[in-house]
Amino acid sequence: MTTASINRRTFLLAGTTTLAHAGLTCRASEPEAARRFDLGPGKVEPGYIQVLPETNYTKERGHGFEPGAKVVGIDRGGNARHSRFCTADQPFYFSVTVPEGNYTVTVTLGDASGESATTVKAELRRLMVEHVGTGKGKLETRSFTVNVRTPQIAGGGEVKLKDREKKDEWWAWDEKLTLEFNGRRPCVCEVEILRVDVPTIYLLGDSTVCDQPHEPFASWGQMLPRFFTSGVAVANHAESGESARSSLAARRLEKVLSGMKKGDFLLIQFGHNDMKSVSAAAYKADLRRFVTDAHKKEATVVLVTPMNRRTFQGDIVTNSLKDFPDAVRALAKEDDVPLIDLHAMSKTLYEAVGPNHSGVFFKTGDGTHHNNYGAYELARCVVEGVRQNQLKLVKYLAADVIPFNPAKPDPLDEFKVPASPRTGSTPPVGK
């Protein structure tokens, strides 16, 4: 399946304007009404908050556009509710203050008198909606679920954040739900945000998994939400430079466990940094701690082997991770835990294009960290692992997700995920 074929199919609940249609409910203990925002000038419907181009985000207001883009408001006239919208000739960000939790966001996109093309990302470049194109007078509605978190741990204490997390990566930890509207001509009519009680897919891992803050780096974890419906949230607690042991020391597992409930999922992928400091046996013992503690919460744990680096010998990718992938495989077998063998699938993926062209998956000059295209293809490998393991997560896969063969990656010229405006030259931690 090519990216183009993905884009041609309905991705989520098209036409859904309220979350009742999606079968989602608020937490009974914390009933909250949806917050509805009407973007653009003109008449505002009852129950909606108007957002004009000059509505900048402040803590006091609790919503608004982030600084940077020159947002324009357009009113096509008439009484139609969607005759007005906000747009810009570059990506722009819209933030709303919310407590920690999962939120299903419904966006209405399009222009009553023109064409539009919109991609939606959330928080730190998490891909939510991929390339929605609308013709003149056509509107599209998409729903997706975003996890919002803070460093505080229920019961006391907080995650030991790295300096980079307090600066470049702060949007992953702050009090806001931030949406990035990107694409050739993003046109946003409405945004609806509703807190929901849905299963959560927690991720723990290193720089190849985490939400990378800046282009041109990207990781599979931040591409993963695109492949799921709004009935499940992805909470990415991976962080650049972490090993299983350092992640434990930073209290990242503790943070995950503090919010985990029966029916949630935990995907774990370490190894790139572990091999520099501990033996494979110690690494395996560290991973078992994650498995054991998450099982106490009645969550489904999935072990993911670390993907290969770009280490070719001739036309074959050699294993630079030594016996660490085998340690993960052994633990999965011993503890009867589902395994996604990303190490094997990435080898197939890289070899499919060969040593001279495999750089297309990576940030230029880097054989470990990926760009948007590489991260997207690895996310497709992970999703294929979910499907092959017949995990309960399969029922939450988006309607357009079909089997993926790593030996036949999506053509690069059909890849339509636009780069985000935030760029940086500081590489992720770890090689």
HELIX and SHEET records of a PDB file:
HELIX    1   1 THR A    3  ARG A    8  1                                   6    
HELIX    2   2 LEU A   19  ALA A   22  5                                   4    
HELIX    3   3 ASP A  163  LYS A  166  1                                   4    
HELIX    4   4 TRP A  170  ALA A  172  5                                   3    
HELIX    5   5 TRP A  220  MET A  223  1                                   4    
HELIX    6   6 LEU A  224  PHE A  227  5                                   4    
HELIX    7   7 ALA A  244  ALA A  249  1                                   6    
HELIX    8   8 ARG A  252  GLY A  259  1                                   8    
HELIX    9   9 ASP A  274  LYS A  276  5                                   3    
HELIX   10  10 ALA A  280  LYS A  296  1                                  17    
HELIX   11  11 PHE A  324  GLU A  334  1                                  11    
HELIX   12  12 LEU A  342  VAL A  353  1                                  12    
HELIX   13  13 SER A  358  PHE A  361  5                                   4    
HELIX   14  14 ASN A  372  GLN A  388  1                                  17    
HELIX   15  15 LYS A  392  TYR A  396  5                                   5    
HELIX   16  16 LEU A  412  GLU A  414  5                                   3    
SHEET    1   A 5 TYR A  48  VAL A  51  0                                        
SHEET    2   A 5 ARG A  35  LEU A  39  1                                        
SHEET    3   A 5 CYS A 187  VAL A 196 -1                                        
SHEET    4   A 5 ARG A  84  THR A  87 -1                                        
SHEET    5   A 5 VAL A  72  ASP A  75 -1                                        
SHEET    1   B 5 TYR A  48  VAL A  51  0                                        
SHEET    2   B 5 ARG A  35  LEU A  39  1                                        
SHEET    3   B 5 CYS A 187  VAL A 196 -1                                        
SHEET    4   B 5 GLY A 101  GLY A 110 -1                                        
SHEET    5   B 5 LEU A 139  VAL A 148 -1                                        
SHEET    1   C 5 HIS A  63  PHE A  65  0                                        
SHEET    2   C 5 PHE A  92  THR A  97 -1                                        
SHEET    3   C 5 LYS A 176  ARG A 185 -1                                        
SHEET    4   C 5 SER A 116  ALA A 122 -1                                        
SHEET    5   C 5 ARG A 126  THR A 134 -1                                        
SHEET    1   D 5 ALA A 233  ASN A 236  0                                        
SHEET    2   D 5 THR A 200  GLY A 205  1                                        
SHEET    3   D 5 PHE A 265  GLN A 269  1                                        
SHEET    4   D 5 THR A 300  VAL A 304  1                                        
SHEET    5   D 5 LEU A 339  ILE A 340  1                                        
SHEET    1   E 2 PHE A 312  GLN A 313  0                                        
SHEET    2   E 2 ILE A 316  VAL A 317 -1                                        
END                                                                             
